[in-house]
Amino acid sequence: MQKFIRSRALTALIVAAISVPALAASEDSPNDWAMAGDILVARPFGMVLTLAGSALFVVSLPFTALGGNVKQAADVLVVGPAKETFVRCLGCSTAGRYQDPNDVGQ
């Protein structure tokens, strides 16, 4: 019974993490629900993905070094999840710092 509850909770967490970008009304101004979902669901999930990607990168390093694609593996497994977790503005759906649309020309 406990495994069933855990699997349901994990499924709900994954669905919530996937749907967080859909909560944002627009990229120009993230709303409070998008920010709350981001801080409570997406960021912790992103940290887990970053740690798992780092572990996979270390395990795959001998093979990627032999194949000559260490940079591509690092970008996909470590850098991408880390950017989405630590560089993306709170509530935004794309990586990068928030820029106010009113300050574009300044």
Contacts in CASP RR format, 6 or more apart in sequence:
PFRMAT RR
TARGET T0000
AUTHOR 0000-0000-0000
METHOD contacts of the structure
MODEL  1
MQKFIRSRALTALIVAAISVPALAASEDSPNDWAMAGDILVARPFGMVLT
LAGSALFVVSLPFTALGGNVKQAADVLVVGPAKETFVRCLGCSTAGRYQD
PNDVGQ
13 41 0 8 1.000
13 45 0 8 1.000
14 45 0 8 1.000
16 37 0 8 1.000
16 41 0 8 1.000
17 41 0 8 1.000
17 42 0 8 1.000
17 45 0 8 1.000
17 46 0 8 1.000
20 34 0 8 1.000
20 37 0 8 1.000
20 38 0 8 1.000
20 41 0 8 1.000
20 42 0 8 1.000
20 91 0 8 1.000
20 93 0 8 1.000
21 34 0 8 1.000
21 93 0 8 1.000
23 31 0 8 1.000
23 33 0 8 1.000
23 34 0 8 1.000
23 37 0 8 1.000
24 30 0 8 1.000
24 31 0 8 1.000
24 34 0 8 1.000
24 91 0 8 1.000
24 92 0 8 1.000
24 93 0 8 1.000
25 31 0 8 1.000
25 34 0 8 1.000
27 92 0 8 1.000
27 93 0 8 1.000
27 94 0 8 1.000
28 101 0 8 1.000
30 38 0 8 1.000
30 89 0 8 1.000
30 90 0 8 1.000
30 91 0 8 1.000
30 92 0 8 1.000
30 98 0 8 1.000
34 91 0 8 1.000
34 92 0 8 1.000
35 90 0 8 1.000
35 91 0 8 1.000
37 91 0 8 1.000
38 90 0 8 1.000
38 91 0 8 1.000
38 92 0 8 1.000
39 90 0 8 1.000
43 85 0 8 1.000
46 81 0 8 1.000
46 84 0 8 1.000
46 85 0 8 1.000
47 85 0 8 1.000
49 81 0 8 1.000
49 85 0 8 1.000
50 78 0 8 1.000
50 81 0 8 1.000
50 82 0 8 1.000
50 85 0 8 1.000
53 77 0 8 1.000
53 78 0 8 1.000
53 81 0 8 1.000
54 77 0 8 1.000
54 78 0 8 1.000
56 77 0 8 1.000
57 73 0 8 1.000
57 74 0 8 1.000
57 77 0 8 1.000
57 78 0 8 1.000
60 73 0 8 1.000
60 77 0 8 1.000
61 70 0 8 1.000
61 73 0 8 1.000
64 70 0 8 1.000
64 72 0 8 1.000
64 73 0 8 1.000
80 95 0 8 1.000
83 95 0 8 1.000
83 96 0 8 1.000
84 95 0 8 1.000
87 95 0 8 1.000
87 96 0 8 1.000
87 97 0 8 1.000
88 94 0 8 1.000
88 95 0 8 1.000
88 96 0 8 1.000
89 96 0 8 1.000
89 97 0 8 1.000
89 98 0 8 1.000
90 98 0 8 1.000
92 98 0 8 1.000
END
